[in-house]
Amino acid sequence: MTETTDHRDSYPPTAEFAAAANADASLYQRATADRDAFWAEQADRLHWEQPWTKVLDWSDAPVAKWFVDGKLNVAYNCVDRHVLDGHGDQVAIHWEGEPGDSRDITYAELLAEVSRAANYLTELGLEAGDRVAIYMPMVPEAIVSMLACARLGLTHSVVFAGFSPTALRQRVDDASARLIITTDGQWRRGKAAPLKEAVDEALYANGDVPHTVEHVLVVRRTDIEVPWTEGRDLWWHETVAQAAPEHRAQAFDAEHPLFILYTSGTTGKPKGILHTSGGYLTQASYTHHNVFDHKAGQDIYWCTADIGWVTGHTYIVYGPLSNRTTQVVYEGTPNFPDEHRHWNIVEKYGVTIYYTAPTLVRTFMKWGREIPAAHDLSSIRVLGSVGEPINPEAWRWYREVIGANTAPIVDTWWQTETGSIMISPLPGVTAAKPGAAMTPLPGISAMVVDEEGKAVELGESEANGYLVLDQPWPSMLRGIWGDMDRYRSTYWERYAEQGWYFAGDGAKLDADGDLWVLGRVDDVMNVSGHRISTAEVESALVGHSGVAEAAVVGASDATTGQGIVAFVILTAEAEDTGDALIGELKAEVSREISPIARPREIHVVPELPKTRSGKIMRRLLRDVADGRELGDTSTLVDPNVFEAIRASRA
């Protein structure tokens, strides 16, 4: 393979792929012709105990009711029905532990596990509507716990196992959780890190302030010593594992609360995003089937997210299992014991669909193409990207190096709040453009508008605007837990007159009407009156052969309002030539975007501050650029990154 990357502007699917694809262009026509009928058809892919009487009730906007009067059980749809249909022997989960242990769990075994957990949670006195906090690494029991909650109508709140005890306590208190399910510890790069200890710390954190937790259920994973409170703390292997493996699922209303997932708010107090059952599962299942072109019983699917994030909820648990997927679930980090780990897993299981984040793709680029090149990745037929807009350079590398220049890439735009994918190419239909989210999925409606709410004109150089959703969708959030005023003001106030949901993202339409997401509006800089997206400048910087990753922020500037400050990580091959390199990079941005976008400062750094989900913390980089005291660094993987960044600026 040559080093020259294929630089076409768009990549249509091959005739063979299109011919066998789950989705064809008629989906768009059907959705446009009759939106309600289209969503009814998607809901019919699920098993309903009681049919609905109306597809959508939007009379209490901005709170939707989807599939009114319908009743279903989410866990039954993800597990029982596949077993009853004769697929009990199919592997549901190929689980790969970080230290190298592994387990294959069939749908029949998964049903037995979920039933045991449901029986034991019932024995603990939990009832439909109660909340359960799940604070666990990527072990099978985490998925079993989520499904057991869904089966019993318990609303789960999964808290990412990398969060601090304070963050856990905040979420437990906000949801009034009666139970916490956790593990003794978790494996991280070969070391056992305590987790149960963090739960204890969380529960004792507020001194005398009482908490709602009655029990802590603990899975043994690392065999490390754990603090123990008799009567409150329970071992999974002594309780759940001993319970009966049969359990009859009961149906719940389509609007029964399925889960709360906390997302960071601008005020610092996390927002508990509430999702319900029928509409959420319908859209999760529909998008997983069509966007990933998943074929039950044939594909091996791997989404590399963590269940602590919405991607793990929708595209590891509910979407894939509702579609009878065989999937890989991996516990650890991508570079343990070395940088070959992901590709070893792809080879071992013959992964066909691989869904990951742009941050990881750029990390793979930084490690060098010879690592994936050492493996047989020919099983991969679809690639996915999630989390933030992917820059064209990384998109092309991903397709060429991981996808053998044939696998379509589905670059998916959605949020915790939207519940499932909203804007994405369909792999058998769309001629995808590197870096573009393309068009809303069939059944979804989105617009790019200006401050006043006027639609931006196609392809104008200034056709940047705000991304709004102008029609309700089945998997939409139903509110912020315990704070409906905040729900209305956060998402609906800006375009209240039009009744639109404002996502907080900037976007632009190109001359073909295709949509490009520019990132968070607070990641749009205003330089001398010009709106410049941090993502565009980052993309231009990463376009330079020596740059592996870039983070750009706007710093206050007396002359221009905001000055552009960039932090870059170089590739392994690149030589840091000091001022010469900085000059080259500034020139590259001027050439790619405009001299207006030329960064005021560029700093070469060894690492960027990232959260454990791989998001770059630009807020903290803004603090550095403006010489302020750093804000909260508790969610960072490595808070010491800042010492290196400060040194580079000195």
KOLGUBA-894028 format. One line per 2 residues: their letters; for each residue x, y, z of C-alpha. Coordinates in nm, 4 decimals, m for minus. Layout:
N
A> X Y Z ~ ...
This chain:
650
MT> 0.0000 0.0000 0.0000 ~ 0.1340 0.3415 m0.0881
ET> 0.1633 0.6243 0.1584 ~ m0.0572 0.8485 m0.0565
TD> m0.3990 0.8737 0.0980 ~ m0.7002 0.8565 m0.1319
HR> m0.8151 1.2202 m0.1491 ~ m1.1570 1.1988 m0.3145
DS> m1.4226 1.4428 m0.1959 ~ m1.6856 1.1749 m0.1455
YP> m1.6978 0.7992 m0.1079 ~ m2.0112 0.6246 m0.2359
PT> m2.0805 0.2673 m0.1236 ~ m1.9748 m0.0131 m0.3555
AE> m2.2508 m0.1725 m0.5641 ~ m2.2080 m0.4970 m0.3665
FA> m2.2469 m0.3228 m0.0308 ~ m2.5518 m0.1233 m0.1456
AA> m2.7213 m0.4346 m0.2859 ~ m2.7027 m0.6196 0.0454
AN> m2.7548 m0.3194 0.2791 ~ m3.0324 m0.3081 0.5393
AD> m3.1253 0.0482 0.4416 ~ m3.2003 0.1896 0.0984
AS> m3.3101 0.5349 m0.0179 ~ m3.6803 0.4458 0.0138
LY> m3.6487 0.4880 0.3930 ~ m3.6123 0.8642 0.3410
QR> m3.9181 0.8779 0.1166 ~ m4.1356 0.6763 0.3536
AT> m4.0302 0.8885 0.6508 ~ m4.1063 1.2122 0.4648
AD> m4.4401 1.0876 0.3321 ~ m4.5793 0.9930 0.6750
RD> m4.3594 1.0460 0.9782 ~ m4.5926 0.8808 1.2318
AF> m4.6462 0.5733 1.0117 ~ m4.2693 0.5481 0.9637
WA> m4.2006 0.5446 1.3379 ~ m4.4884 0.3002 1.3938
EQ> m4.3174 0.0673 1.1455 ~ m3.9885 0.0975 1.3397
AD> m4.1628 0.0306 1.6713 ~ m4.3107 m0.2859 1.5169
RL> m3.9589 m0.4329 1.5137 ~ m4.0024 m0.4714 1.8930
HW> m4.2271 m0.6967 2.0988 ~ m4.5151 m0.5057 2.2638
EQ> m4.7290 m0.6673 2.5355 ~ m4.9948 m0.4059 2.4718
PW> m5.0218 m0.2120 2.1448 ~ m5.0107 0.1682 2.1498
TK> m5.3109 0.3827 2.0570 ~ m5.1203 0.6836 1.9243
VL> m4.7648 0.7214 1.7891 ~ m4.6895 1.0689 1.9289
DW> m4.8558 1.3041 2.1749 ~ m4.6751 1.6424 2.1623
SD> m4.9519 1.8369 2.3377 ~ m4.7381 1.8871 2.6502
AP> m4.4321 2.0107 2.4561 ~ m4.1416 2.0097 2.5246
VA> m4.2251 1.6774 2.6952 ~ m4.3184 1.4096 2.4436
KW> m4.5169 1.0920 2.4846 ~ m4.4321 0.8299 2.2233
FV> m4.6359 0.5137 2.1564 ~ m4.9106 0.6241 2.3934
DG> m5.0686 0.3452 2.6043 ~ m4.8215 0.0907 2.4645
KL> m4.6602 m0.1500 2.7110 ~ m4.3361 m0.3472 2.6741
NV> m4.0448 m0.4846 2.8708 ~ m3.7068 m0.3562 2.7541
AY> m3.5071 m0.6541 2.8852 ~ m3.7519 m0.9028 2.7303
NC> m3.6890 m0.7313 2.3956 ~ m3.3110 m0.7542 2.4435
VD> m3.2875 m1.1130 2.5697 ~ m3.5967 m1.3332 2.6226
RH> m3.7477 m1.3028 2.2764 ~ m3.4260 m1.4150 2.1058
VL> m3.4118 m1.7248 2.3270 ~ m3.7803 m1.7985 2.2620
DG> m3.7123 m1.7626 1.8883 ~ m3.4557 m2.0438 1.9117
HG> m3.1344 m1.8386 1.9297 ~ m3.0375 m1.9261 2.2874
DQ> m2.7068 m2.0795 2.1743 ~ m2.5944 m1.7669 1.9880
VA> m2.3162 m1.5769 2.1656 ~ m2.4437 m1.2415 2.2889
IH> m2.1153 m1.1210 2.4421 ~ m1.7552 m1.2137 2.3729
WE> m1.6118 m1.0585 2.6863 ~ m1.2415 m0.9798 2.6945
GE> m1.0876 m0.8878 3.0306 ~ m0.7901 m0.6544 3.0417
PG> m0.5515 m0.9113 3.2004 ~ m0.6351 m1.1537 2.9168
DS> m0.9165 m1.3607 3.0716 ~ m1.2273 m1.3981 2.8553
RD> m1.5844 m1.5333 2.8651 ~ m1.8387 m1.6110 2.5965
IT> m2.1963 m1.5574 2.7133 ~ m2.4834 m1.6932 2.5025
YA> m2.8317 m1.5387 2.4948 ~ m2.9626 m1.8319 2.7049
EL> m2.6883 m1.7744 2.9644 ~ m2.7508 m1.3999 2.9593
LA> m3.1211 m1.4620 3.0237 ~ m3.0377 m1.6835 3.3231
EV> m2.7961 m1.4215 3.4646 ~ m3.0426 m1.1352 3.4213
SR> m3.3213 m1.3460 3.5780 ~ m3.1044 m1.4253 3.8830
AA> m3.0201 m1.0596 3.9305 ~ m3.3860 m0.9599 3.8897
NY> m3.4925 m1.2204 4.1482 ~ m3.2352 m1.0998 4.3985
LT> m3.3098 m0.7286 4.3515 ~ m3.6767 m0.8130 4.4130
EL> m3.5729 m0.9984 4.7304 ~ m3.3982 m0.6789 4.8468
GL> m3.7379 m0.5070 4.8328 ~ m3.6748 m0.2877 4.5286
EA> m3.9848 m0.1896 4.3342 ~ m4.0569 m0.0436 3.9903
GD> m3.9702 0.3267 3.9900 ~ m3.6868 0.2939 4.2465
RV> m3.3414 0.4121 4.1368 ~ m3.0249 0.2011 4.1315
AI> m2.6734 0.3409 4.0853 ~ m2.4307 0.1232 3.8875
YM> m2.0624 0.2108 3.9390 ~ m1.8716 m0.0570 3.7534
PM> m1.5990 m0.1189 3.4964 ~ m1.6703 m0.3053 3.1718
VP> m1.7496 m0.6458 3.3214 ~ m2.0445 m0.8633 3.2098
EA> m2.2204 m0.8071 3.5450 ~ m2.2487 m0.4364 3.4601
IV> m2.4609 m0.5194 3.1539 ~ m2.6530 m0.7838 3.3519
SM> m2.7267 m0.5211 3.6203 ~ m2.8590 m0.2718 3.3656
LA> m3.0846 m0.5336 3.2067 ~ m3.2076 m0.6597 3.5462
CA> m3.3065 m0.3023 3.6364 ~ m3.4828 m0.2587 3.3011
RL> m3.6613 m0.5906 3.3565 ~ m3.7986 m0.4771 3.6943
GL> m3.8788 m0.1186 3.5968 ~ m3.5990 0.0098 3.8238
TH> m3.4491 0.3273 3.6814 ~ m3.0728 0.2873 3.6573
SV> m2.8126 0.5597 3.6874 ~ m2.4795 0.4325 3.5564
VF> m2.1868 0.6306 3.6939 ~ m1.8617 0.5954 3.5006
AG> m1.6136 0.3948 3.7125 ~ m1.3483 0.6609 3.6564
FS> m1.5487 0.9269 3.8406 ~ m1.4482 1.0425 4.1869
PT> m1.6341 0.9513 4.5089 ~ m1.7666 1.3107 4.5192
AL> m1.9101 1.2790 4.1680 ~ m2.0681 0.9454 4.2621
RQ> m2.2245 1.0878 4.5777 ~ m2.3640 1.3855 4.3864
RV> m2.5394 1.1490 4.1442 ~ m2.6594 0.9081 4.4143
DD> m2.8104 1.1964 4.6112 ~ m2.9726 1.3601 4.3097
AS> m3.1450 1.0357 4.2042 ~ m3.2117 0.9127 4.5634
AR> m3.0668 0.5714 4.4752 ~ m3.1569 0.2850 4.7118
LI> m2.8860 0.0473 4.5874 ~ m2.5330 0.0795 4.4481
IT> m2.3903 m0.2060 4.2426 ~ m2.0103 m0.2013 4.2133
TD> m1.6976 m0.4208 4.1989 ~ m1.4160 m0.4714 4.4511
GQ> m1.1796 m0.2993 4.2054 ~ m1.1004 m0.2515 3.8392
WR> m0.8070 m0.3380 3.6146 ~ m0.6307 m0.0374 3.4697
RG> m0.3121 m0.0953 3.2677 ~ m0.2300 m0.4101 3.4597
KA> m0.2927 m0.2715 3.8083 ~ m0.5938 m0.3339 4.0310
AP> m0.7464 m0.0009 4.1338 ~ m0.9978 m0.0020 4.4224
LK> m1.3607 0.0799 4.3457 ~ m1.5647 m0.0413 4.6444
EA> m1.3435 0.1839 4.8581 ~ m1.4583 0.4835 4.6508
VD> m1.8212 0.3866 4.7207 ~ m1.7538 0.3889 5.0946
EA> m1.5789 0.7221 5.0646 ~ m1.8789 0.8590 4.8723
LY> m2.1278 0.7373 5.1325 ~ m1.9284 0.8878 5.4201
AN> m1.8392 1.1986 5.2214 ~ m2.1007 1.4408 5.3468
GD> m2.0411 1.3765 5.7140 ~ m2.3789 1.3719 5.8828
VP> m2.5854 1.4297 5.5700 ~ m2.7881 1.1085 5.5317
HT> m2.7946 0.9195 5.2011 ~ m3.0655 0.6981 5.0530
VE> m2.8479 0.3910 4.9909 ~ m2.9659 0.0772 5.1751
HV> m2.7302 m0.1794 5.0189 ~ m2.4063 m0.2029 4.8242
LV> m2.3859 m0.5109 4.6012 ~ m2.0262 m0.6028 4.5166
VR> m1.8938 m0.8127 4.2274 ~ m1.5564 m0.9760 4.2879
RT> m1.3252 m0.8811 4.0025 ~ m0.9694 m0.8104 4.1227
DI> m0.9610 m0.9931 4.4603 ~ m0.8245 m0.6871 4.6397
EV> m0.9073 m0.6239 5.0068 ~ m1.2309 m0.4291 5.0484
PW> m1.3781 m0.2360 5.3400 ~ m1.7002 m0.4039 5.4537
TE> m2.0130 m0.2875 5.6350 ~ m2.2075 m0.5863 5.7681
GR> m2.5771 m0.5802 5.6837 ~ m2.5345 m0.3168 5.4149
DL> m2.2716 m0.4714 5.1883 ~ m2.3424 m0.7893 4.9921
WW> m2.1295 m1.0092 4.7680 ~ m2.2758 m1.0801 4.4234
HE> m2.1407 m1.4382 4.4240 ~ m2.3136 m1.5112 4.7574
TV> m2.6486 m1.3567 4.6589 ~ m2.7292 m1.3023 4.2909
AQ> m2.5354 m1.6105 4.1778 ~ m2.7465 m1.8274 4.4138
AA> m3.0857 m1.6906 4.2986 ~ m3.3236 m1.8794 4.0675
PE> m3.2423 m1.8509 3.6958 ~ m3.6078 m1.8134 3.5897
HR> m3.7974 m1.4867 3.6076 ~ m4.1134 m1.3711 3.4334
AQ> m4.0818 m1.0198 3.2905 ~ m4.3746 m0.7811 3.3254
AF> m4.4556 m0.5030 3.0825 ~ m4.4250 m0.1328 3.1638
DA> m4.5708 0.1757 3.0040 ~ m4.3789 0.3096 2.7028
EH> m4.3055 0.6250 2.9075 ~ m4.1756 0.4383 3.2143
PL> m3.8365 0.5891 3.3140 ~ m3.5624 0.3533 3.1917
FI> m3.2503 0.5429 3.3003 ~ m3.0984 0.8668 3.4206
LY> m2.7569 0.9573 3.2852 ~ m2.5699 1.2555 3.4229
TS> m2.3938 1.4907 3.1859 ~ m2.1790 1.7855 3.2833
GT> m2.3572 2.1178 3.2962 ~ m2.2072 2.4610 3.2389
TG> m2.2918 2.5484 3.5989 ~ m2.0901 2.2555 3.7320
KP> m2.3964 2.0764 3.8764 ~ m2.4463 1.7661 3.6597
KG> m2.7762 1.7355 3.4724 ~ m2.9623 1.4064 3.5139
IL> m3.0857 1.3348 3.1612 ~ m3.3998 1.1193 3.1771
HT> m3.4831 0.8584 2.9117 ~ m3.7949 0.6436 2.8989
SG> m3.8639 0.3011 2.7506 ~ m4.0677 0.2578 2.4305
GY> m3.9485 0.5478 2.2166 ~ m3.5890 0.5116 2.3320
LT> m3.5705 0.1399 2.2504 ~ m3.7431 0.1929 1.9151
QA> m3.4886 0.4479 1.7960 ~ m3.1900 0.2671 1.9530
SY> m3.2885 m0.0514 1.7705 ~ m3.3722 0.1200 1.4400
TH> m3.0490 0.3225 1.4262 ~ m2.8278 0.0283 1.5237
HN> m2.9869 m0.1870 1.2506 ~ m2.9624 0.0703 0.9719
VF> m2.6595 0.2866 1.0521 ~ m2.4299 m0.0110 1.1191
DH> m2.6002 m0.2372 0.8632 ~ m2.6032 m0.5068 1.1299
KA> m2.6929 m0.8611 1.0225 ~ m2.8027 m1.0820 1.3133
GQ> m2.6172 m1.4112 1.3385 ~ m2.3503 m1.2988 1.0888
DI> m2.1799 m0.9837 1.2177 ~ m1.9371 m0.9484 1.5077
YW> m1.9884 m0.5965 1.6370 ~ m1.7596 m0.3958 1.8648
CT> m1.8372 m0.0577 2.0143 ~ m1.5329 0.0553 2.2170
AD> m1.7243 0.2905 2.4487 ~ m1.7789 0.2502 2.8226
IG> m2.1257 0.1870 2.9665 ~ m2.0685 0.4988 3.1801
WV> m2.1473 0.7093 2.8701 ~ m2.4614 0.7186 2.6587
TG> m2.2812 0.5424 2.3716 ~ m2.2388 0.2420 2.6003
HT> m2.6076 0.2473 2.6952 ~ m2.7436 0.2729 2.3413
YI> m2.4808 0.0970 2.1297 ~ m2.3496 m0.1705 2.3668
VY> m2.6563 m0.2618 2.5703 ~ m2.9969 m0.1655 2.4317
GP> m2.9525 m0.1207 2.0551 ~ m2.7303 m0.4222 1.9818
LS> m2.9022 m0.6677 2.2174 ~ m3.2470 m0.5734 2.0860
NR> m3.1140 m0.6689 1.7398 ~ m2.9695 m1.0051 1.8530
TT> m2.6106 m0.8945 1.8069 ~ m2.2991 m1.0946 1.8847
QV> m2.0641 m0.8335 2.0228 ~ m1.7227 m0.7860 2.1764
VY> m1.7029 m0.6118 2.5143 ~ m1.3507 m0.5176 2.6247
EG> m1.2667 m0.4175 2.9813 ~ m0.9404 m0.2313 2.9435
TP> m0.7323 0.0364 2.7777 ~ m0.6274 0.0275 2.4092
NF> m0.2557 0.0057 2.4922 ~ m0.2428 m0.2751 2.7474
PD> m0.0245 m0.4712 2.7352 ~ 0.0786 m0.2805 2.4199
EH> m0.0581 m0.0770 2.1271 ~ m0.1623 m0.3937 1.9407
RH> m0.4454 m0.4794 2.1826 ~ m0.7437 m0.3601 1.9751
WN> m0.6174 m0.5250 1.6554 ~ m0.5452 m0.8495 1.8391
IV> m0.9095 m0.8471 1.9550 ~ m1.0366 m0.7697 1.6019
EK> m0.8370 m1.0689 1.4706 ~ m0.9345 m1.3014 1.7552
YG> m1.3102 m1.2551 1.7101 ~ m1.3246 m1.1537 1.3429
VT> m1.4847 m0.8171 1.4215 ~ m1.6907 m0.6909 1.1244
IY> m1.8306 m0.3624 1.2630 ~ m1.6022 m0.1349 1.4660
YT> m1.7365 0.1824 1.6341 ~ m1.4961 0.4182 1.8150
AP> m1.4135 0.7845 1.8859 ~ m1.2078 1.0280 1.6720
TL> m0.9732 1.0789 1.9686 ~ m0.8812 0.7110 1.9542
VR> m0.8407 0.7191 1.5749 ~ m0.5973 1.0104 1.6125
TF> m0.4152 0.8211 1.8885 ~ m0.3773 0.5241 1.6510
MK> m0.2406 0.7663 1.3886 ~ 0.0116 0.8909 1.6442
WG> 0.1213 0.5335 1.7225 ~ 0.1808 0.4743 1.3518
RE> 0.0166 0.2708 1.0758 ~ 0.2666 m0.0144 1.1074
IP> 0.0799 m0.1324 1.4199 ~ m0.2553 m0.2071 1.2507
AA> m0.0627 m0.3135 0.9371 ~ 0.0827 m0.6041 1.1372
HD> m0.2672 m0.7555 1.1676 ~ m0.5301 m0.9120 0.9444
LS> m0.8176 m0.6623 0.9674 ~ m0.9919 m0.7925 0.6552
SI> m1.3028 m0.8949 0.8544 ~ m1.3945 m0.5262 0.9086
RV> m1.6743 m0.4144 0.6771 ~ m1.8196 m0.1071 0.8521
LG> m1.6425 0.1610 1.0588 ~ m1.8135 0.4081 1.2901
SV> m1.7113 0.7309 1.4591 ~ m1.8758 0.8969 1.7609
GE> m1.8188 1.1677 2.0216 ~ m1.7081 1.4751 1.8289
PI> m1.6677 1.5759 1.4645 ~ m1.3884 1.3729 1.3005
NP> m1.1390 1.5771 1.0991 ~ m1.1045 1.4777 0.7301
EA> m0.7410 1.3699 0.7737 ~ m0.8294 1.1199 1.0497
WR> m1.1384 1.0066 0.8524 ~ m0.9250 0.9204 0.5489
WY> m0.6601 0.7458 0.7608 ~ m0.9295 0.5425 0.9392
RE> m1.0832 0.4306 0.6106 ~ m0.7503 0.3497 0.4454
VI> m0.5528 0.1914 0.7288 ~ m0.8302 0.0226 0.9291
GA> m1.0950 m0.0190 0.6581 ~ m0.8660 m0.1275 0.3694
NT> m1.0071 0.1635 0.1664 ~ m1.3374 m0.0206 0.1238
AP> m1.5267 m0.0090 0.4551 ~ m1.7813 0.2750 0.4677
IV> m1.7480 0.5105 0.7657 ~ m2.0589 0.6174 0.9518
DT> m1.9751 0.9423 1.1285 ~ m2.2570 0.9710 1.3813
WW> m2.3841 1.2925 1.5416 ~ m2.5974 1.2599 1.8535
QT> m2.5882 1.3441 2.2254 ~ m2.6715 1.2054 2.5691
ET> m2.9864 1.4135 2.5343 ~ m3.0943 1.2737 2.1967
GS> m3.0580 0.9150 2.3223 ~ m2.9514 0.7708 1.9889
IM> m2.8008 0.8647 1.6520 ~ m2.9672 1.1608 1.4764
IS> m2.7437 1.2579 1.1848 ~ m2.5285 1.0064 0.9990
PL> m2.4579 0.8590 0.6587 ~ m2.6414 0.5338 0.5807
PG> m2.3603 0.3013 0.4708 ~ m2.5444 0.1487 0.1743
VT> m2.6923 0.4761 0.0502 ~ m2.4747 0.7797 0.1243
AA> m2.1719 0.9008 m0.0689 ~ m1.9990 1.0068 0.2521
KP> m1.7707 1.3098 0.2689 ~ m1.4716 1.2959 0.5048
GA> m1.5604 1.4975 0.8143 ~ m1.9272 1.5595 0.7334
AM> m2.2181 1.4289 0.9405 ~ m2.4154 1.4416 0.6108
TP> m2.7958 1.4384 0.6611 ~ m3.0486 1.3592 0.9340
LP> m3.1561 0.9944 0.9407 ~ m3.4959 0.9038 0.7967
GI> m3.7566 1.0090 1.0535 ~ m3.5321 1.2797 1.2022
SA> m3.5588 1.6490 1.1244 ~ m3.2815 1.9054 1.1798
MV> m3.2050 2.2570 1.0553 ~ m2.9116 2.4978 1.0550
VD> m3.0348 2.8443 1.1508 ~ m2.8981 3.1848 1.2460
EE> m2.9464 3.3775 1.5742 ~ m3.2964 3.4816 1.4650
GK> m3.3984 3.1328 1.3637 ~ m3.3765 3.1900 0.9872
AV> m3.2510 2.8924 0.7872 ~ m2.8977 2.9513 0.6562
EL> m2.8529 2.9496 0.2793 ~ m2.6663 2.6581 0.1239
GE> m2.3000 2.6801 0.0546 ~ m2.2534 3.0477 0.1437
SE> m1.9092 3.1017 0.2917 ~ m2.0821 3.2401 0.6012
AN> m2.3431 2.9607 0.6099 ~ m2.2402 2.8707 0.9632
GY> m2.5196 2.8627 1.2153 ~ m2.6786 2.6706 1.4978
LV> m2.7953 2.3112 1.4773 ~ m3.1581 2.2769 1.5892
LD> m3.3992 1.9843 1.5938 ~ m3.7368 2.1105 1.4778
QP> m3.9435 1.7923 1.5284 ~ m3.9679 1.5604 1.8306
WP> m3.7985 1.2181 1.7972 ~ m3.8668 0.8897 1.9818
SM> m3.5452 0.8611 2.1888 ~ m3.5453 1.2246 2.3014
LR> m3.4833 1.3072 2.6651 ~ m3.8005 1.3552 2.8689
GI> m3.6510 1.6089 3.1066 ~ m3.3770 1.6745 3.3588
WG> m3.4369 1.4596 3.6679 ~ m3.6030 1.6696 3.9356
DM> m3.5563 1.9981 3.7471 ~ m3.7986 2.0569 3.4618
DR> m3.7353 2.4329 3.4678 ~ m3.3692 2.3713 3.3928
YR> m3.4749 2.1335 3.1120 ~ m3.6855 2.4024 2.9482
ST> m3.4282 2.6789 2.9893 ~ m3.1267 2.4696 2.8820
YW> m3.2686 2.3183 2.5644 ~ m3.5811 2.5047 2.4588
ER> m3.5426 2.8697 2.5627 ~ m3.3235 2.9944 2.2786
YA> m3.5796 2.9119 2.0080 ~ m3.8860 2.8993 2.2332
EQ> m4.0965 3.0915 1.9808 ~ m4.0385 2.8267 1.7137
GW> m4.0556 2.5347 1.9593 ~ m3.7139 2.4000 1.8570
YF> m3.4597 2.2035 2.0547 ~ m3.1181 2.3733 2.0497
AG> m2.8372 2.1227 2.0753 ~ m2.5589 2.3671 2.1659
DG> m2.3639 2.2754 1.8525 ~ m2.2668 2.4943 1.5625
AK> m2.3066 2.3570 1.2094 ~ m2.2791 2.4562 0.8461
LD> m2.4376 2.3386 0.5223 ~ m2.2250 2.2968 0.2128
AD> m2.3357 2.3682 m0.1437 ~ m2.4907 2.0186 m0.1673
GD> m2.6946 2.0777 0.1486 ~ m2.4850 1.8332 0.3508
LW> m2.4372 1.9118 0.7155 ~ m2.1012 1.9623 0.8896
VL> m2.1046 1.9810 1.2697 ~ m1.8588 2.2445 1.3937
GR> m1.8558 2.1416 1.7589 ~ m1.9963 2.3119 2.0651
VD> m2.1009 2.6714 2.0178 ~ m1.8844 2.7569 2.3150
DV> m1.6026 2.6129 2.1010 ~ m1.6646 2.8799 1.8383
MN> m1.4205 3.1708 1.8606 ~ m1.4960 3.5266 1.7646
VS> m1.1837 3.6775 1.6098 ~ m1.2274 4.0352 1.4854
GH> m1.5978 3.9669 1.4304 ~ m1.5391 3.6421 1.2404
RI> m1.6857 3.3214 1.3825 ~ m1.4162 3.0551 1.3622
ST> m1.4739 2.7049 1.4904 ~ m1.2026 2.5455 1.7029
AE> m1.2679 2.2205 1.5117 ~ m1.1782 2.3843 1.1778
VE> m0.8460 2.5186 1.3094 ~ m0.7692 2.1837 1.4754
SA> m0.8420 2.0060 1.1492 ~ m0.6045 2.2383 0.9598
LV> m0.3278 2.1767 1.2146 ~ m0.3742 1.7981 1.2070
GH> m0.3552 1.8247 0.8273 ~ 0.0173 1.8939 0.8719
SG> 0.2126 1.5674 0.8454 ~ 0.3970 1.6321 1.1740
VA> 0.0891 1.6856 1.3933 ~ m0.0905 1.3921 1.5577
EA> m0.3432 1.5851 1.7601 ~ m0.4401 1.9447 1.8244
AV> m0.6593 2.1365 2.0666 ~ m0.7496 2.4973 1.9977
VG> m0.9063 2.7567 2.2295 ~ m0.9935 3.1224 2.2124
AS> m0.8021 3.3368 2.4617 ~ m0.8977 3.6953 2.5426
DA> m0.7198 3.9437 2.3172 ~ m0.7245 4.3215 2.3589
TT> m0.7051 4.3782 1.9826 ~ m0.9187 4.1094 1.8215
GQ> m1.1583 4.0140 2.1039 ~ m1.0275 3.6610 2.0976
GI> m0.6884 3.5278 1.9929 ~ m0.6411 3.1706 1.8778
VA> m0.4154 2.9585 2.0984 ~ m0.3241 2.6079 1.9839
FV> m0.1722 2.3119 2.1683 ~ m0.0319 2.0362 1.9454
IL> 0.1130 1.6882 1.9915 ~ 0.3625 1.5789 1.7272
TA> 0.3687 1.2385 1.5570 ~ 0.6401 0.9899 1.6509
EA> 0.8269 1.0616 1.3235 ~ 0.8079 1.4425 1.3393
ED> 1.1043 1.6549 1.4420 ~ 1.0399 1.9570 1.6608
TG> 1.2305 2.2295 1.4760 ~ 1.1041 2.4992 1.7140
DA> 1.0149 2.8330 1.5549 ~ 1.0467 2.6908 1.2032
LI> 0.7758 2.4308 1.2752 ~ 0.5509 2.6875 1.4482
GE> 0.5847 2.9140 1.1429 ~ 0.4919 2.6265 0.9109
LK> 0.1869 2.5414 1.1199 ~ 0.0646 2.9023 1.1302
AE> 0.1072 2.9246 0.7524 ~ m0.0858 2.5987 0.7090
VS> m0.3856 2.7352 0.9025 ~ m0.3766 3.0645 0.7046
RE> m0.3740 2.8671 0.3811 ~ m0.6402 2.6135 0.4837
IS> m0.8917 2.8514 0.6428 ~ m0.7891 3.2169 0.6191
PI> m0.5210 3.4508 0.7570 ~ m0.7848 3.5553 1.0138
AR> m0.7664 3.2036 1.1608 ~ m0.3845 3.2153 1.1978
PR> m0.3135 3.1183 1.5617 ~ m0.1603 3.3821 1.7877
EI> 0.0344 3.1136 1.9765 ~ 0.1116 2.7475 1.9099
HV> 0.2557 2.5283 2.1851 ~ 0.4065 2.1850 2.1255
VP> 0.3050 1.9672 2.4227 ~ 0.3621 1.6006 2.5139
EL> m0.0031 1.5356 2.6036 ~ m0.3481 1.7010 2.6090
PK> m0.5824 1.7110 2.9094 ~ m0.8513 1.4488 2.8466
TR> m1.1419 1.3049 3.0393 ~ m1.1643 0.9292 3.0629
SG> m1.4141 0.9265 2.7766 ~ m1.1480 1.0825 2.5552
KI> m1.2901 1.4362 2.5419 ~ m1.0318 1.7132 2.5387
MR> m1.1001 1.9552 2.8249 ~ m1.0821 2.2817 2.6304
RL> m1.2267 2.4698 2.9282 ~ m0.9064 2.3962 3.1204
LR> m0.6892 2.4887 2.8222 ~ m0.8729 2.8243 2.8127
DV> m0.7766 2.8712 3.1782 ~ m0.4125 2.8027 3.0850
AD> m0.4246 3.0316 2.7790 ~ m0.5702 3.3158 2.9858
GR> m0.3321 3.2551 3.2785 ~ m0.6188 3.1779 3.5184
EL> m0.6270 2.9341 3.8079 ~ m0.7344 2.5921 3.6812
GD> m1.0975 2.4873 3.7243 ~ m1.2039 2.1382 3.8383
TS> m0.9577 1.8748 3.7097 ~ m1.1178 1.5750 3.8851
TL> m1.2494 1.4131 3.5651 ~ m0.9100 1.4110 3.3920
VD> m0.7196 1.0904 3.3297 ~ m0.3947 1.2654 3.4249
PN> m0.4141 1.6022 3.6049 ~ m0.0319 1.6297 3.5831
VF> m0.0593 1.7046 3.2107 ~ m0.0743 2.0731 3.3028
EA> 0.2762 2.0855 3.4391 ~ 0.4067 1.9863 3.0949
IR> 0.1752 2.2357 2.9220 ~ 0.2808 2.5189 3.1505
AS> 0.6468 2.4321 3.0897 ~ 0.5916 2.4488 2.7132
RA> 0.4368 2.7970 2.7439 ~ 0.7187 2.9206 2.9681
